Structures are given as C-alpha cells and as structure tokens.
Amino acid sequence: MLPAEFFPMNAHDLDAVAALEASLQVFPWSRGNFADSLEAGHSSWVLRRGGDLIGFSVMMRVLDEAHLLNIGVASAWQGQGHGARMLRQVMENARLAGTNRLFLEVRPSNERAVELYRHFGFRQIGLRKGYYPALAGREDGLVFDKELA
C-alpha cells in the first residue's frame, strides 16, 4: 500500500478539499475560503495516499505567531493517526517559519479534536462565546495555544 504523503495545496485541490470539508462540517468553509487562503499565502497542505485525499490543513502566520485556521481528516481515514500526523506537520511548518506559538479554536462538541490538541500539549487559554454557527444558534469556541520554541 502506498504511504500517505503531504503536498502543498494548490488550485487543483480546491474542489476536493471543499467537498471533504463539506462532508465533515455542518457549516463548512466554502471553496472560496480555501482559495482566499491560498491567495493570501497561508501555509495550506493536503495529505494524500495515491489519488485519495485523506486530509488538509490551513495555517496563517503573523510575525512570530501562527493560527491553525482549519484542519480536517476524511471520515474513512479517521482513527488511524492521520490527524496526529497532520498536526505534527502543521507544528513543524510553524516552527520552521520562525513562529513561537500556535493558536487555534475548536468546538467543545468536537471531543476528538479537543483530546488530540491536549495530547499534543495545547492548553486552553480562552473561550470565544458564540464563535461558531450551530444548528441551534451558536456554539462557543475554545481557544488553545502551544509554545513551539
């Protein structure tokens, strides 16, 4: 079986990435959101095994800090370590870019993601009230950070 490999996200990936995001989220990023991230020069990656899209990540760097804007793993590939591998790759890219700290927001209801971030040493530093759209109004966002230096 072919190993999963990381590639920089490009315009040819946008339809597949947007479709994957739509399969994972009730309120997904649009294709345009991903295109805007590429245009802005955000660190955007895909993880593929052969022709299969396993996951993606988008990270924004600002001076000596980075913000994980979006990360996702296809449902069929979850629970196999791909999310951890992608998060390691995001942190390494942030370190190589000279950032000292990585921030992210996550829904409290996304327990698997919360557990993954805590496993990697992220700590909750705040709460954004009503940050995410939800089927019944809004859901808070837990703000996490991790020192990378």
N, C-alpha and C positions, 0 to 999 in steps of 0.2 A: 504494500500500500504506500502511496506517495506521502511524504511528510507535508504538514501544513507549513506554508511559507508566508512571510509578511511582504507586502508590496505597498509603495506609496499609492494612495488613492488618486485616481485621475478621472477625467471627464467620462471615460468609457465605463467606469464603475458606477456612475451615479444612479442609473435606473435600478440596478441590482441592489445597491446599498439602500436606496429609498424603499424598495419593495421589502427588503429584510427588516428595516426599521418599522414599516407599517405592519409587519407580521408580529412584531414584538410589543408595540405600544398602542394604547387606545388613542392617544394624542401624539402621533409621530411627527418628527421633523419631516419637512417636505423635501422633495428633490432640490428645490431652490435653496433651502437651508444648507444642504450639503454643498451645492455649487458655490454658494456665497462663502462657505468656509474654505473651499479650495482657492477661490479668487482672493480671499484675504490672506492666504499663505499659511493658514493653520496647519499644524502637523496632523495629517489625515492619512490613515493606513487601513488596508484591508488584509485579512488573513484568509488565505485560500488553500485548499487541498485539491490539486488538479484544477478542474474548472469550477469546483464548488466554492461559493462564498461562505465562509464559516463565520466571519465577524468583521467589525470595523471599529475604528476609534477616531475621535477628533479632539485635538488638544490645542488650546490657544496659549501662546507665550506672551507675557507682558513684562518687559525688563527682566528681573531676576525671579519671577514667579510664573507658574503655569496653571491653567484651569482646564480640567478634563470636561469638555462640553458634552460629549456623547460617546457611548461605548455600547456595543451590542454583540451578542453571540446568537446565531441561528438556533432555534429551539431543538432541532435534531442533533446539534453538536454540544448542547449544554450538559454540564455534569461530567465533562471529560478533561477538564483542566485548561480549556481554551480561554476562558475568561481570565484566569490567573496569568496565563502566558501573555495575553494581550495587555493586562495591567502592568506586568513587569516591563513589557516593551515600551509602554507609554512613559513609565517612570524613568527608564533608561534614556529614552529620547529627550525627556525633560532635563535630566542630568547633563547629557552631552551638549545640550543647548545652553548650559550655564545657569539653569534655574535652581533655586534653593528650596522652593516649596511648591507643592502641587495641591490645588484646591479642587473640590467637586461638590455637587449637590446630588442627593439621592432621595427618592420617596421612602418614607418609613415603611410603607407596604411592600417595598421591594426587599424582602428579608434576605434573600440570597445575596444580593449585591451588598447590602449593609454588612453581612457576615464576611464577604470577600474583602471589603475595604478594611474592616477591623483586623482581619487576619494579616493583612499587609502593613499593619501599623498606623493606619489612618485613625485620627481621633476626631470626634465631633466637637466643633468649636462654635456652632451656632445653629439657629433654626430660622428659616425663612417662612413666615406664616403665609399660607395660601399661595405658595410658589408655583405649584403645578396645577393645570386643569385636571379635573376629575369628573367622573360620571355624576357625582352628587356634589357639585360645587367646585371646591378647590382642595388640594392636599398640600400639607406643609412640605418643605424641603429641608432635609438635614444637611448641614454644611460640615464637610470634613476637610482636614488638611493633613499633610505629611511633609516633614522636613526631608529633603533629598540630599543635602550636603553631607 
